[in-house]
Amino acid sequence: MVSRALMTQFLSACPILPPKDNALGQVADETGQTWLQVKADQAKAVQLAIYDQVYDFKKNDVGIWRLAYPMSDGIT
């Protein structure tokens, strides 16, 4: 079986105009932690690569993959 990977460059997560029926790409919780979110019901894994570091998203029960933004800058 051949695995397929979807490679995209995540340049911006616009919290104002998300795609229809998708979660906001970027949210902050009550502590100020920024979370990146991707709706990918059929995905087996979602990862964020920043240079040579790879971070794994975790899937919740409604098909939203979330990752606490691992950097201290770059998203406001």
N, CA, C and O atoms as a MOPAC input file, in Angstrom:
PM7 MOZYME 1SCF
protein

 N      0.84300 1    -1.17300 1     0.00000 1
 C      0.00000 1     0.00000 1     0.00000 1
 C      0.89100 1     1.24100 1     0.00000 1
 O      1.84900 1     1.32600 1     0.76800 1
 N      0.57400 1     2.18400 1    -0.85200 1
 C      1.33400 1     3.42200 1    -0.95800 1
 C      0.66600 1     4.47600 1    -0.09300 1
 O     -0.53900 1     4.70300 1    -0.20500 1
 N      1.44500 1     5.12200 1     0.77000 1
 C      0.86300 1     6.19500 1     1.58100 1
 C      0.97400 1     7.50300 1     0.81500 1
 O      1.93000 1     7.72800 1     0.07300 1
 N     -0.01500 1     8.35600 1     1.00800 1
 C     -0.02100 1     9.65200 1     0.36100 1
 C      0.09900 1    10.72800 1     1.42900 1
 O     -0.51800 1    10.62700 1     2.48900 1
 N      0.87500 1    11.73600 1     1.15800 1
 C      1.03600 1    12.85100 1     2.08500 1
 C      0.60500 1    14.13500 1     1.39400 1
 O      0.92100 1    14.36100 1     0.22600 1
 N     -0.10400 1    14.95300 1     2.11000 1
 C     -0.50100 1    16.25200 1     1.61100 1
 C      0.45900 1    17.27300 1     2.20200 1
 O      0.51700 1    17.44900 1     3.41900 1
 N      1.19900 1    17.93200 1     1.35500 1
 C      2.17000 1    18.91400 1     1.81000 1
 C      1.65700 1    20.30600 1     1.45000 1
 O      1.40700 1    20.58700 1     0.27800 1
 N      1.50100 1    21.16600 1     2.43300 1
 C      1.11000 1    22.54000 1     2.18900 1
 C      1.96800 1    23.46200 1     3.03600 1
 O      2.54500 1    23.04600 1     4.04100 1
 N      2.04300 1    24.68900 1     2.62800 1
 C      2.77600 1    25.67100 1     3.39900 1
 C      1.75500 1    26.50800 1     4.14800 1
 O      0.96500 1    27.22800 1     3.53700 1
 N      1.77000 1    26.41500 1     5.46100 1
 C      0.81300 1    27.09100 1     6.32200 1
 C      1.30900 1    28.50900 1     6.56500 1
 O      2.07000 1    28.74700 1     7.50300 1
 N      0.88000 1    29.46500 1     5.71800 1
 C      1.38200 1    30.82900 1     5.80600 1
 C      0.57500 1    31.68500 1     6.76700 1
 O      1.12300 1    32.57300 1     7.42100 1
 N     -0.71100 1    31.42800 1     6.85700 1
 C     -1.54700 1    32.27800 1     7.69500 1
 C     -2.78200 1    31.52600 1     8.11700 1
 O     -3.36800 1    30.77800 1     7.33300 1
 N     -3.17600 1    31.72600 1     9.35500 1
 C     -4.43000 1    31.17400 1     9.85100 1
 C     -5.31900 1    32.36800 1    10.16600 1
 O     -5.22000 1    32.95200 1    11.24500 1
 N     -6.17100 1    32.72400 1     9.24500 1
 C     -7.00000 1    33.91800 1     9.39900 1
 C     -8.15800 1    33.63300 1    10.34500 1
 O     -9.04100 1    32.84000 1    10.01900 1
 N     -8.16700 1    34.27700 1    11.52400 1
 C     -9.25300 1    34.03100 1    12.47700 1
 C    -10.54100 1    34.74400 1    12.10200 1
 O    -11.56100 1    34.53600 1    12.75800 1
 N    -10.52800 1    35.58200 1    11.06100 1
 C    -11.71300 1    36.35200 1    10.69400 1
 C    -12.55200 1    35.62700 1     9.65100 1
 O    -13.77800 1    35.60600 1     9.75600 1
 N    -11.91700 1    35.03600 1     8.65100 1
 C    -12.63100 1    34.39700 1     7.54900 1
 C    -12.21700 1    32.94100 1     7.37800 1
 O    -11.50200 1    32.61700 1     6.43000 1
 N    -12.65100 1    32.05600 1     8.27500 1
 C    -12.29000 1    30.64800 1     8.10300 1
 C    -13.07800 1    30.03300 1     6.94900 1
 O    -14.15400 1    30.52200 1     6.60500 1
 N    -12.55300 1    28.97000 1     6.35000 1
 C    -13.31200 1    28.26700 1     5.32000 1
 C    -14.64600 1    27.78000 1     5.88200 1
 O    -14.75500 1    27.48100 1     7.07100 1
 N    -15.64400 1    27.70300 1     5.02900 1
 C    -16.97800 1    27.26400 1     5.45900 1
 C    -16.91600 1    25.91200 1     6.16800 1
 O    -16.24900 1    24.99100 1     5.69700 1
 N    -17.60300 1    25.79700 1     7.28700 1
 C    -17.71300 1    24.56000 1     8.08300 1
 C    -16.39300 1    24.10600 1     8.69100 1
 O    -16.26700 1    22.95000 1     9.09400 1
 N    -15.41400 1    24.99100 1     8.76200 1
 C    -14.13300 1    24.63400 1     9.37300 1
 C    -13.93200 1    25.42600 1    10.64700 1
 O    -14.48500 1    26.51200 1    10.81900 1
 N    -13.13600 1    24.86900 1    11.53300 1
 C    -12.78300 1    25.56000 1    12.75900 1
 C    -11.85000 1    26.71600 1    12.43000 1
 O    -11.18000 1    26.70800 1    11.39800 1
 N    -11.81100 1    27.69800 1    13.30000 1
 C    -10.83500 1    28.77400 1    13.13800 1
 C     -9.45100 1    28.16500 1    13.10500 1
 O     -9.17300 1    27.23700 1    13.86400 1
 N     -8.58700 1    28.65300 1    12.25800 1
 C     -7.23600 1    28.11400 1    12.13000 1
 C     -6.34500 1    28.44700 1    13.29800 1
 O     -5.35900 1    27.75700 1    13.55300 1
 N     -6.68800 1    29.50600 1    14.01200 1
 C     -5.87600 1    29.95200 1    15.14000 1
 C     -6.80200 1    30.46400 1    16.22600 1
 O     -7.65400 1    31.31400 1    15.96900 1
 N     -6.64200 1    29.95400 1    17.43600 1
 C     -7.43500 1    30.41400 1    18.57100 1
 C     -6.52600 1    30.54700 1    19.79200 1
 O     -5.46700 1    29.92400 1    19.86600 1
 N     -6.95500 1    31.36300 1    20.73500 1
 C     -6.22800 1    31.49400 1    21.99900 1
 C     -7.15900 1    31.04900 1    23.12200 1
 O     -8.35000 1    31.36200 1    23.11100 1
 N     -6.61300 1    30.31900 1    24.08700 1
 C     -7.43200 1    29.88900 1    25.21800 1
 C     -7.36500 1    30.94000 1    26.33300 1
 O     -6.76200 1    32.00000 1    26.16300 1
 N     -7.98800 1    30.63300 1    27.46500 1
 C     -8.07100 1    31.58700 1    28.57100 1
 C     -6.71200 1    31.91700 1    29.19300 1
 O     -6.58300 1    32.93200 1    29.87900 1
 N     -5.70900 1    31.08700 1    28.96600 1
 C     -4.37300 1    31.35700 1    29.50100 1
 C     -3.51900 1    32.16600 1    28.53400 1
 O     -2.41100 1    32.58000 1    28.87700 1
 N     -4.03500 1    32.39300 1    27.31600 1
 C     -3.27600 1    33.10800 1    26.30200 1
 C     -2.49400 1    32.20600 1    25.36500 1
 O     -1.83200 1    32.69200 1    24.44800 1
 N     -2.56000 1    30.89200 1    25.58300 1
 C     -1.88300 1    29.93200 1    24.70300 1
 C     -2.53600 1    29.94700 1    23.32900 1
 O     -3.75800 1    29.83300 1    23.22200 1
 N     -1.74100 1    30.08600 1    22.28200 1
 C     -2.24600 1    30.04400 1    20.90900 1
 C     -2.27700 1    28.60700 1    20.42200 1
 O     -1.30200 1    27.87000 1    20.56700 1
 N     -3.40400 1    28.21500 1    19.84300 1
 C     -3.59400 1    26.87500 1    19.28700 1
 C     -3.81000 1    26.98400 1    17.79000 1
 O     -4.53200 1    27.86200 1    17.31900 1
 N     -3.18000 1    26.08600 1    17.04600 1
 C     -3.43200 1    25.95000 1    15.62100 1
 C     -4.40800 1    24.80100 1    15.44900 1
 O     -4.28400 1    23.77300 1    16.11500 1
 N     -5.37900 1    24.96800 1    14.55900 1
 C     -6.39700 1    23.93800 1    14.34500 1
 C     -6.57800 1    23.67900 1    12.86100 1
 O     -6.51700 1    24.59900 1    12.04500 1
 N     -6.80100 1    22.42200 1    12.52200 1
 C     -7.05000 1    22.01300 1    11.13500 1
 C     -8.16400 1    20.98500 1    11.16300 1
 O     -8.11300 1    20.03400 1    11.94300 1
 N     -9.17500 1    21.17000 1    10.31500 1
 C    -10.21700 1    20.15200 1    10.19600 1
 C     -9.80500 1    19.20500 1     9.08400 1
 O     -9.72200 1    19.59400 1     7.91800 1
 N     -9.55100 1    17.97800 1     9.45000 1
 C     -9.10600 1    16.96900 1     8.49200 1
 C     -9.62700 1    15.62000 1     8.94800 1
 O     -8.88500 1    14.81200 1     9.50800 1
 N    -10.91100 1    15.38100 1     8.70500 1
 C    -11.59000 1    14.17900 1     9.19100 1
 C    -10.91700 1    12.88400 1     8.75900 1
 O    -10.85200 1    11.92800 1     9.53200 1
 N    -10.42100 1    12.85000 1     7.53900 1
 C     -9.88200 1    11.61100 1     6.98400 1
 C     -8.37600 1    11.43900 1     7.21000 1
 O     -7.82000 1    10.38900 1     6.88500 1
 N     -7.72200 1    12.44600 1     7.75700 1
 C     -6.26500 1    12.37300 1     7.93600 1
 C     -5.89000 1    11.36900 1     9.01300 1
 O     -6.59100 1    11.21900 1    10.01400 1
 N     -4.79900 1    10.69900 1     8.79800 1
 C     -4.26000 1     9.77000 1     9.79500 1
 C     -3.25400 1    10.47500 1    10.69900 1
 O     -2.99500 1    10.02300 1    11.81400 1
 N     -2.68800 1    11.58200 1    10.21900 1
 C     -1.74500 1    12.37500 1    11.00400 1
 C     -1.67900 1    13.77400 1    10.40800 1
 O     -1.83100 1    13.95500 1     9.20000 1
 N     -1.45000 1    14.76100 1    11.27000 1
 C     -1.23400 1    16.13600 1    10.83900 1
 C     -0.01200 1    16.63400 1    11.59100 1
 O      0.08800 1    16.47200 1    12.80700 1
 N      0.91700 1    17.24000 1    10.86300 1
 C      2.15300 1    17.71200 1    11.47600 1
 C      2.47000 1    19.11900 1    10.99900 1
 O      2.07100 1    19.53500 1     9.91100 1
 N      3.19900 1    19.83900 1    11.84300 1
 C      3.72300 1    21.15800 1    11.50400 1
 C      5.23700 1    21.05800 1    11.53100 1
 O      5.81700 1    20.64000 1    12.53300 1
 N      5.87900 1    21.44100 1    10.43400 1
 C      7.34100 1    21.43700 1    10.37000 1
 C      7.83100 1    22.87200 1    10.38000 1
 O      7.43900 1    23.68000 1     9.53900 1
 N      8.69300 1    23.18100 1    11.34100 1
 C      9.35100 1    24.48200 1    11.41600 1
 C     10.84200 1    24.18500 1    11.34700 1
 O     11.44500 1    23.69700 1    12.30300 1
 N     11.41600 1    24.49300 1    10.19000 1
 C     12.80200 1    24.13500 1     9.89800 1
 C     12.97100 1    22.62900 1    10.07800 1
 O     12.31500 1    21.86600 1     9.36900 1
 N     13.81200 1    22.17400 1    10.98800 1
 C     14.02400 1    20.72700 1    11.13400 1
 C     13.22600 1    20.12500 1    12.28800 1
 O     13.38600 1    18.94200 1    12.58800 1
 N     12.37700 1    20.90700 1    12.93800 1
 C     11.51900 1    20.39700 1    14.01500 1
 C     10.15100 1    20.03300 1    13.45300 1
 O      9.59100 1    20.78200 1    12.65200 1
 N      9.61100 1    18.89500 1    13.86200 1
 C      8.28200 1    18.46100 1    13.43800 1
 C      7.41800 1    18.29900 1    14.68600 1
 O      7.81500 1    17.65800 1    15.65900 1
 N      6.22600 1    18.89500 1    14.63500 1
 C      5.29900 1    18.86300 1    15.76300 1
 C      4.03100 1    18.14100 1    15.33000 1
 O      3.49600 1    18.42100 1    14.25700 1
 N      3.54700 1    17.22000 1    16.14900 1
 C      2.34800 1    16.44100 1    15.85000 1
 C      1.10700 1    17.10900 1    16.42400 1
 O      1.07800 1    17.48700 1    17.59600 1
 N      0.08200 1    17.25000 1    15.58900 1
 C     -1.22300 1    17.69200 1    16.05100 1
 C     -1.91300 1    16.51200 1    16.72000 1
 O     -1.59200 1    15.36400 1    16.41500 1
 N     -2.84300 1    16.76400 1    17.61300 1
 C     -3.65800 1    15.72100 1    18.24300 1
 C     -5.10700 1    15.91400 1    17.78200 1
 O     -5.61000 1    17.03700 1    17.74800 1
 N     -5.77200 1    14.80800 1    17.42900 1
 C     -7.13300 1    14.85000 1    16.90400 1
 C     -8.14100 1    14.75000 1    18.03800 1
 O     -8.00400 1    13.90700 1    18.92400 1
 N     -9.16900 1    15.62200 1    18.00900 1
 C    -10.23400 1    15.50100 1    19.00100 1
 C    -11.36900 1    14.64900 1    18.43600 1
 O    -11.26600 1    14.13600 1    17.32200 1
 N    -12.43800 1    14.50200 1    19.19300 1
 C    -13.51400 1    13.58000 1    18.80500 1
 C    -14.40700 1    14.08600 1    17.67400 1
 O    -15.27200 1    13.34100 1    17.21300 1
 N    -14.23100 1    15.31900 1    17.21200 1
 C    -15.03500 1    15.82200 1    16.09300 1
 C    -14.19700 1    16.06900 1    14.83500 1
 O    -14.64200 1    16.76100 1    13.91900 1
 N    -12.99500 1    15.50800 1    14.79000 1
 C    -12.17200 1    15.58500 1    13.59300 1
 C    -11.32400 1    16.83600 1    13.46000 1
 O    -10.79400 1    17.11700 1    12.38500 1
 N    -11.19100 1    17.59500 1    14.55300 1
 C    -10.34200 1    18.78500 1    14.53700 1
 C     -8.98700 1    18.41400 1    15.12100 1
 O     -8.90100 1    17.89200 1    16.23300 1
 N     -7.93200 1    18.68700 1    14.36600 1
 C     -6.56800 1    18.44700 1    14.82000 1
 C     -6.05000 1    19.73100 1    15.45300 1
 O     -6.17000 1    20.80100 1    14.85700 1
 N     -5.46700 1    19.64100 1    16.67100 1
 C     -5.00400 1    20.82800 1    17.40300 1
 C     -3.54600 1    20.67000 1    17.82200 1
 O     -3.06300 1    19.57300 1    18.10100 1
 N     -2.86700 1    21.81600 1    17.85200 1
 C     -1.47700 1    21.87000 1    18.29800 1
 C     -1.26500 1    23.17900 1    19.02600 1
 O     -1.59300 1    24.24400 1    18.50400 1
 N     -0.71500 1    23.10700 1    20.23500 1
 C     -0.32000 1    24.32800 1    20.93500 1
 C      0.86400 1    24.89900 1    20.16500 1
 O      1.85700 1    24.20500 1    19.95000 1
 N      0.76300 1    26.16800 1    19.74500 1
 C      1.82200 1    26.77000 1    18.93900 1
 C      3.13300 1    26.68800 1    19.70800 1
 O      3.22800 1    27.22000 1    20.81400 1
 N      4.15200 1    26.02900 1    19.14200 1
 C      5.37500 1    25.71300 1    19.88400 1
 C      6.40200 1    26.83300 1    19.94000 1
 O      7.44500 1    26.67000 1    20.57200 1
 N      6.14000 1    27.95300 1    19.30300 1
 C      7.12700 1    29.04200 1    19.28000 1
 C      6.66000 1    30.18900 1    20.16800 1
 O      5.48300 1    30.26700 1    20.52200 1
 N      7.57400 1    31.06700 1    20.52300 1
 C      7.20800 1    32.20300 1    21.35900 1
 C      6.96000 1    33.45900 1    20.53400 1
 O      6.62700 1    34.50400 1    21.09300 1
 N      7.11700 1    33.37700 1    19.22200 1
 C      6.86800 1    34.53500 1    18.37600 1
 C      6.24200 1    34.08600 1    17.05500 1
 O      6.11400 1    32.89000 1    16.79500 1
 N      5.86100 1    35.03900 1    16.24100 1
 C      5.36900 1    34.71500 1    14.90600 1
 C      3.87300 1    34.75500 1    14.75700 1
 O      3.38400 1    34.94400 1    13.64300 1
 N      3.11500 1    34.58500 1    15.83200 1
 C      1.65500 1    34.65400 1    15.75100 1
 C      1.19500 1    35.64200 1    16.80500 1
 O      1.58000 1    35.54700 1    17.97100 1
 N      0.37400 1    36.58300 1    16.39100 1
 C     -0.16700 1    37.54600 1    17.35200 1
 C     -1.66200 1    37.56300 1    17.28100 1
 O     -2.30600 1    38.31200 1    18.01600 1

